[in-house]
C-alpha cells in the first residue's frame, strides 16, 4: 500500500485514510500468497469465540466480504452452515480450487444474491469502511437477508477515545467533504455512535460493543514510536504475542483500532 495519510471529516466525526484505493484488483493482490491454503485453513479464534456465544451450531451464516475464506472455513469446521461472498474474482477462484467444499459466491455486498431472511447470522469484518459513497446499501442488504431474531457481527475501524481526543485538539488535517471519492481513498475510521443509530433505524438492536486491536490503534496514532512498536506488532514469538494480548486486554478501551458490534435483528 502507498503511504497512508489521514484526514478528519468534522461533519461526520470520522477519519479518512488516503493511500491505495480498495478495488477488487487491490484485494486480489492483497490476498495473494504462495501459502494460500495454509492461510485459508488457519482457525479464527476471534470469530469462533464470538459466534459460539450467540448462535447454535447448524445456523446458516454469511460472511460478506470473505477475503481468503478463513472465517468461512473456521465456521464450517465448527459445524455451522457457512457461506462466503466476495467481489475479488481471482481470490474467489483460488478459494474454490483449494477448498471446493466451501460455499463461496462471487458478488457484491451492496446487492446480495440471496433470499430475504435466508441467514441466521452475518459476519462483516472490515468491509463497510471502504465505501466512500456510504454503507447504507450494505446495511440494508444485511437487514434483508438476516431473519428476525438473527445476529449481525459487524467490525470496522472506529473513532476510538484516543482518536476523538486527537481530533478535538486538531492533530489531524481537516477534510473538506466532496461528492466523489478522493483519489487514493482507502477507508474510514467510522463514528460508532452514528453507525449504531443507522443500525437501529433498520431494526437492529446492539447487544454487544467491544473495541479491540488496541496495540494497532496505539502505534498508528503515535508516529514517533511507531517504528519501535511495529516490530513488536509484527513479531510472532511467544513474548510478543503475550505482550500484545495483555496490551489489548488493558488498553483497547482507549486505543482500540476497531470495534465489534453484535446486533440482533
N, C-alpha and C positions, 0 to 999 in steps of 0.2 A: 504494500500500500504506500502511496505517496505520503509525504509529511502531512500530518493532520493539524489543522487549525480549528480553533473553537470560537464560536461567537454566541453572545447571549441575545435571545429574542425576548425582550421585555414584554411584548404584547401577549405572548403565550406562556411566559415563565419557563422557557426551555433553552437548552443549548443546541447549536448546530455544529456538526463535525464536517469540515470540508477537507477532502483528501482524494479518495477514489470513489467513483460512482458505483453503487451496488447493483450492477446489471447482472443478467443471467450469465454472461461471459465471465464477469468478475467472480461469481460464485463457483462456476466450473473450475476456474483456475485456483481459487481459494481452497476448494475441497480436494483438488488433485493430489495424489500421493502414490508412491510405489508400494505403500503398505496399506492400501485402501481396505482390504478385507480385515486386517487387524484393527484398523480404526473403527470399522463398522461393527465389529463384534466385541468392542470394549464396553463393558457394562456401565451404564449411567446410574450411579448410586443416588444422585440427586432426584432424578425422575422416578426411580423405583420407590424411593422412600416416601416422596410426596404422594404419588399415585396410590400406594397401598393404604394411606391414611384416609383416602376419600372415595375410592371406587373398589367394588369387589372384583375378584378375578372373573374373567369371562366378559367383562364390559368391553364394548366396542369403542375404541379411542382413535381419534385422528391426530396426527401431528402435521400441522400446516406450516410448510417451510422446513422440511425434514433434513436438509443438508445431506450428510453422508449416511443417514438412516440408522445411526447407532441407537437412538432413543426408540425408534420403531422396533428394532431388533431386541432391545432390552425388554420392552413391554411384551413382545411376543414370547420371549423366553420365560417370562414370569407367569404367563397364562392368560394374558389379555388378547383380545381380538384387535390388533393394532393395524393402522393404515397410515402410510406416509404420502405426502404430496409436496412437490417442489417444482419450480419453473426452470431450474438449471438442467437442461436436456441431457448433456453429457454425463452429469452426475447421476441422474435417474437411470440412464442406460447402464452405468457401471454398477449401481446397486443391484439391478435386475440380473446382471451377469454373475455377480459374486454371491448374491443371496436370493435366488429365484423364488424361494418360499415366502418372501415378504411381499405384502400387497403395497406396491408403490405406484403412484399415479403422477403423470406429468400434468401440471395445471397451475392455476393462478389462485392465490388465497382470496382475491377480491371477487372471484366468480367460481365457486366450488362446484364440481361436477357430482354432487351428492344430493340425496333427497332431504326434505325437511325432517328434522328430528331423527336423523339416522344414527347419531352418536351419543353415547353416554358421557364421553369426555373429549376434550380437545386440548392438546398441548400446543402452545405457540411460544417458542423460545427465541427471543431476539429477532423478531420479524417486523412488528408494526412500526418500529422506529425508522425504517429505511425508506418510507414513502413520503416524499416531500409534500405531495398533494393531500396528505392526511390519511388516517387509519379508519375513517368511518365505514367505507365499504367492507373492510376486513372484519370489523366488529359486527357489522350487520349480518355477514355470512356466518360468523360464529354463532350468533343468536339464532339463526335459521336452522343450522344443522345439528345443534345440541338439543336433545329432547328435554322437556320440562323435568326439573329435578337433577339434570346432568351437571357436570362440572367443567369449568374453563380454567386451565392452568396457564397463566399469562406472565411472561417475563419480558422486561425491556430495560435499557439503560435509563436511569432516573436522576432527577434533581435531588441528590442526597442533601442532608442537612449542611454538609460542608460546601457543596456546590451552591446552595442557596445563600450561604454566608458570603462566599466569594462574589456572587452576583450582586449582593447588597452593597458590598464595598467596591464595586466596579472593577474587579480584577479581570473581567472578560471584555474583549472588544464588542461593541454593540453591533447588532444585525438589524438592518432595515428590511422589513418584510417586503417580499415581492411575489408575484403570482407564479412565475415559472421557477423551476428548480435551479438554484445557482450551480455554476459549473463545479464539478467535483463533489457535489453533495453526497455524503455517505449515510449519516444518520442523525437523529435527535437523541438527546437525553431528555426524556419527557417529564412533564409536570404530573406527578402521581395523583394529586387531587383532581385535576381536570379529567384525567383518564378514568378515574373512579366514577366521576359524575357521568361521563359519557357511557360507561358500562351500565350504570343504574338506569339511565334513560332507555336502555334496550331491554330492561327487565332482569338484569343480573344483580345479585347481592354478593358483596365482597365478604367472604367468611375468613380470609386469612391474608395478611400483608406482611411480607418479610423482605428486608433489604439483605443483599448478600454480595460476595466478592469485594469485601472491604479493602483488601490489600491493593487490588487494581485501582479502586477509586482513590486510595491514598496516594499511590505512586504517580498516577496520571495527573493529579491536581497539584503536585509539588515538584516542578521540573528540576529544581536544584538537586534533589536527592534521588530523582527517578533512575539515573544510570546504576546507582548502587542497589536500590530496591528491586530493579528489573532483574538483576542476577538472581536474587532470592526468588522472585516470582517465577522465573523460567526454570529454576533448578528442580530436579526430580528426586534428589536424595531425601533420606528419611528426615533429617534435621530440618531441611527447607519445607517439606510438606507439613511437618508438625508445627513449625513456626507459622506458616500460612493459615493452618486450621485454627490455631489459637487466636491469631490476629483477627481472623474473620468472625470468630465467635464473639470476641470482646468489642470490636470496633465497627462492625458492619452497620450498626445503627446510625453511625456518624458519617462514615466514608463509603458505604456500600455503592458499588458501581451500578448495580442493577437491583430491581425489585421483583418479587414474585407476588402476584395477586391470584388467589384461588377464589373463584366466583361460582355461585350456584345459579343455575338458570331458572 
